[in-house]
Structures are given as C-alpha cells and as structure tokens.
C-alpha cells in the first residue's frame, strides 16, 4: 500500500487520520510542523502527503508552493490544492 505523510499540529486530528489510514493498510508517518516534514522529505518521498492548512510554522499552501519549486519533489507527482 501507499506510504503517507500527515502534517497536522492537532494531535487528535492527526491520530484519527493515522488510524484510518493504517487500518486501510497504509504506512503512515506523522509530523507536527513543516520543519520536521521537510527534514523527512530529504530521506524519503511519500506517495501522498496530507497537509494541514494552518500549522505553527507555515501553512499548507506555502508547503505546496515549495514542493512545486523543488526539482526533487516537483517531478515526483502532481501537487494540487484548491487554489489551482
């Protein structure tokens, strides 16, 4: 199944998402902020990233913008959001 990263600072929401995805057979890694998410991206790219829009250090829209500008993540797949 898919390797999925969840970037969510609300631990209750993060856990609900993680449990649902794990119960569906996916591998899940969880991050409380963008900084830890970016650090993990240097090691391994996920199949899917679920981003919170309001994080303590940076919002989800800004993360998508940076992913689109980074050659390593830009070629990995489509970065779509509701502002497209």
N, C-alpha and C positions, 0 to 999 in steps of 0.2 A: 504494500500500500504506500501511500504518499508520506513524505517527510514534511511536516507542517510546523512553522514557527508562529507562535502567538505573541504579539506585542501589546500588552494590556497592563495598566498600572492598578486596576481594581482587581484584587486577588480573588474575590468571589466570582466575577465575570470570567476571569482567566481560568479558574478551576472548572467552571461549568463547561466552557468551550473545550478545555483539555479532556475532560471526562467523556464528553460526547464523541470527540474525535478518536480517542483511544478505544472506546467501545466499538467504534466502526473499523478498528484495525489499523489506524494510522499511527505513525511515530510522531510525537509532539514534543517540542521544546518551547519553554515559556520564558518571556523576558518582561521586566517591569518598566523598561525605558529603552529609548532608541540607542543609547550608547552601547548597552550590552548586546543588543540585536546586531548592530554594525560589527562589533568585535567577532561575533559568531559567524557572520557572513564571510569574514576573511578566511575562516576554516572550511566552511561548507555552505553551499547554497541550498535553500529548501525547494521543495516542489511548489509550495504555497506559503504565503505569509498573510496572516490576518492581523491588520493594524488598527489600533485604537486611534480615533481622530484627535483626542485630547490627552496627550502624555505630558509628564512633568518637564521634559527637556526639549521636546519637539513634537509637532503634530503629525498625524499620519499622512496628510497631504505633502508635507515637506519631505518625509521619508520617501514617498513615491517619486517625488521630483528628483531626489538624489539618486535613487535607484535607476531612473531613466537616464541620468547623466553619466553614470558609472559604466564604462565599457564591459566590465565583467558581469554586471547584473542586467544591463540593457539587452545583451544578446541571449540571456537565459530564458526570457519569455516576455509575454506582454505584461506591462504594468498598467492596469486600468483602474480608474476610480470614477466617481460620479461627476467630476468636473470635466471629463473628456467630452 
